[in-house]
Amino acid sequence: MQKDLGEVMGLYPTPVTVVGTVLENGRVNFLTIAHVGVTEHKRLLISVDKGHALSDAAIAKNGVVSVSLVNREMLEAVDYCGIAKGAKEDKSTVFAHRFDELEKAPIIEKAPLCMTCRIIKTVEVGSFHNYILQPVHTYVQEEYINEKGKIDYASMKPILFEFQNLNYLETGAIAGKCWNIGKNYKK
Ligand SMILES: Cc1cc2nc3c(=O)[nH]c(=O)nc-3n(C[C@H](O)[C@H](O)[C@H](O)COP(=O)(O)O)c2cc1C
């Protein structure tokens, strides 16, 4: 029996990401963003509260960001980046990083996967700037690239987020093959 919880946003869990930017003062900043999505095969979305004024202004001005998936080893640092404010604390040393030609999208060296992205569109919804991003480079730890050259998310085990109980969830178990297990479906 289902119970109606009303207008509860139920679309969780979502991947936890760390978004990297370079603030106007030149300092690298990292913030945790879990309201993310896929908007098209080669486009993704990050939803940034306009209240994160320094980061939001930098993201908009730079026109580029990095978006990293995270694993369990990174979790404490990731959570810290979702608590600490770049306006008050220097988060630039939390993750060792480098840059590619996008210049203002810090690549987290130890992230299992890090995309450097260009902003192609901004959609304002309430107090959020939803940035639609196009990945330019996707850097993946070699151990998570399988023999077919594909990203192996089962062994990467990216961490997910849910807003009801404020938990991080770990992934890793394969439940079935897509476009395949349905073939056995019997009406
Ligand atoms: C698990 C988690 C998920 C978060 N997801 C988002 C999000 O999707 N959008 C957002 O604007 N802030 C999100 N935040 C909050 C920001 O990461 C947080 O306010 C951070 O301190 C902002 O950093 P800044 O002030 O340096 O920009 C999240 C925080 C946590 C811990």
The ligand as a Gaussian input file, in Angstrom:
#p B3LYP/6-31G(d) Opt

LIG

0 1
 C       25.956000      16.321000       0.071000
 C       25.828000      17.758000      -0.327000
 C       25.202000      18.091000      -1.512000
 C       25.072000      19.424000      -1.914000
 N       24.456000      19.712000      -3.091000
 C       24.336000      20.998000      -3.489000
 C       23.723000      21.312000      -4.729000
 O       23.316000      20.457000      -5.484000
 N       23.637000      22.632000      -5.071000
 C       24.119000      23.623000      -4.281000
 O       24.013000      24.784000      -4.661000
 N       24.697000      23.354000      -3.083000
 C       24.829000      22.072000      -2.679000
 N       25.432000      21.774000      -1.486000
 C       25.876000      22.874000      -0.618000
 C       27.233000      23.467000      -1.005000
 O       28.177000      22.485000      -1.368000
 C       27.788000      24.256000       0.200000
 O       26.881000      25.260000       0.560000
 C       29.180000      24.808000      -0.007000
 O       29.636000      25.231000       1.252000
 C       29.232000      25.958000      -0.990000
 O       30.580000      26.314000      -1.123000
 P       31.056000      27.799000      -1.499000
 O       30.470000      28.730000      -0.474000
 O       32.561000      27.712000      -1.382000
 O       30.578000      28.078000      -2.869000
 C       25.582000      20.454000      -1.079000
 C       26.239000      20.119000       0.112000
 C       26.356000      18.789000       0.493000
 C       27.059000      18.434000       1.777000

